[in-house]
Amino acid sequence: MHTSLLFKTGLIFSLEIFLIYAAIYAYIIGCRRAARTNTSFFGLIFEETHNAKGQLDLVPIDNEEGSENWKRISELYGGCFFLFVSVLSALVIADSQGAPLFVGIALMTCSGLTLAPILGLSLIEIDENYGLKVFSLALLSTYACFCIGIFSGIDFNFLGPFIGIALLILIIYNFTAFVVTGLFLGPTGVFSRTTRKNMSLFGIATFLAIMVYESNLITKLAKQGENNDWRSAFEFALELYLAFLNLIFQLLQYVDATGGG
């Protein structure tokens, strides 16, 4: 059966991001089960509370900074983050070296699974009910951008230079925060709430623009019958995957800057 480049790319990308969503949801379910049974899950103990809408809202407890349990939690989730960065780096290197397709897909899947506990905890800390809505918003926004890039009939090639400049600005912004505060504090420890909110919005717009640009490019190549193979589809899916992860991080930074939840 002959399939288009657009279908191949969309299939790989969709499977990966929905796998992340499923892993995050499973993490939250595990945390809620642990809260009901007064047991720990993934190094954390939770208390059942309710938000203003009466929805169940978990709160991590017994994790005061400097305590023994806090050190264990930091090691566990720090280890997950280290694994995520390592696997993601291996994924980029493997793709650049033309590694077999199954290796790239396996590494992409592993990167999502190692990130899921970190994202799950982030969503719980802002209220998992609200956090899942934020993640769902990212999914809907992503597919809305796909539709714009595919069906609008507009050639979005003009976005290329603007995206390049925007990414450079974001790199300088985050690098400044990294140099001043270190990796885990990021912009929170350097910039004002207003600056962080505006830069998060700027980042969100940038990565949504990348998705429009990439989906438009894939559509043009598909119509021309070029690059219609699984290797090319994987490379495009990887670019969209990285843009999606960055979109999630920007949305979480925006929520943090606005005090949402």
Secondary structure, DSSP 8 states (H G I E B T S, - for coil): ----HHHHHHHHHHHHHHHHHHHHHHHHHHHHHHHHHT--BTTBEEEEEE-TTS-EEEEEES--TTSHHHHHHHHHHHHHHHHHHHHHHHHHHHHHTT--HHHHHHHHHHHHHHHHHHHHHHHHHT-HHHHHHHHHHHHHHHHHHHHHHHHS---GGGHHHHHHHHHHHHHHHHHHHHHHH-TTTGGGGTS-HHHHHHHHHHHHHHHHHHHHHHHHHHHHHHHHT-S-SHHHHHHHHHHHHHHHHHHHHHHHHHHHHHT--
